[in-house]
Amino acid sequence: MIRLLQGLLLLAGSAASSWAAVIPYQGTLRQSGALFSGNATFVFRLTSADGSTEYWTSGSTVVAVNQGLFRYPLGEPNQAAFSAIDWSAVSPYVEVTVNSTILTPREALGSSPYSLHAVGGAR
């Protein structure tokens, strides 16, 4: 059994002329109680609290996990869909699937996406 122990959300953006933003996400992955190391197939989705509405997805992607630690930039790929999210109108949650197993519970994003909305409004 694979479990996600923790996730950390931070805000990052590019100051380049074509402004792009991602939300770096990291977590700890365990398998049978031990820290997992190796490659795993992940799918990251931003959804409504119950998962019924999808705002963005990474699609299937292989992520390196080292001593349980993994990192992934939410918003890549599919940056057009990510940029089109109306952060003022949604309360997004992160849903993580690892090797075809959906991990629960989904995690609320907190204030990071609202920072994207504020920065986007200033463009």
Salt bridges, closest charged atoms under 4 A:
GLU54 OE1 - ARG45 NH1 2.72
GLU95 OE2 - ARG45 NE 2.79
GLU95 OE1 - ARG106 NH2 2.89
